[in-house]
Amino acid sequence: MNDNYFKYSTSVILIPFLLVLSLWILFWVDIRFHLNLDQFGIYPRNFYGLIGVVCSPFLHGNLEHLYNNSIPLLILLAALRYFYRDIFFKILVNGILLSGFITWVIGRDSIHIGASSLIYVLVSFIFFKGIMTKYYRLVALSLLVVLIYGSMVWYIFPNIEEGISWEGHLAGLITGFIFALIYKTPEYKKINKYDWEHPDYNPSEDKFMQRFDENGNFVNPPIIEEDPEIDTYFNSSHSVNYEFKEKNGLKPEL
């Protein structure tokens, strides 16, 4: 697989936009009709609370909570779709399920809601997978993610901020790391346009490199001496041709 694998399509923007838009629509419906959908969040170690494994990423407590999750989701989902489009839906769906289940196992006796666990899945997966591939574009993406969202790592610890589900954040981080290990990506490689970029390149066989001595100085190619026999042949041929034209009344060509 080469650089041509990374191709932009409308789905890079459209899918993240539609997913985030669905969160806003659901939030509006909940507020407008007083449905109290928060009750469908994750309630740890309770059989009824398992429904939150699927529902919790789509539920938010207030407008600020929804807004703070929307922008990172847009950016990270777009990056995931562009750079890992073959496993995009696997990471998305399985990330929701696994991080939700881990939260259900380790969480406090409280209702856990919000898409922040999914955000941690995406941050963790993109970072660790990019480092593991050692491919320059994905490594650069990993470093960019760390630069923008690196401070989020503090929120996987308890008692950092009141009212946040640090268990959900930790579950997302663990899930993303696991996915980075188990999900395979193509063997990325840069297209080699020149001979010297190929791994089997041998400078000693390169005609251009042979022009340089051991000190790196350019050496002019040797002057090829003229063969006197070849020179005599062409001179005699020219003379015969000249004499033939004179005898036949033709104007000689000099």
Disulfide bonds with the S-S distance in Angstrom:
none
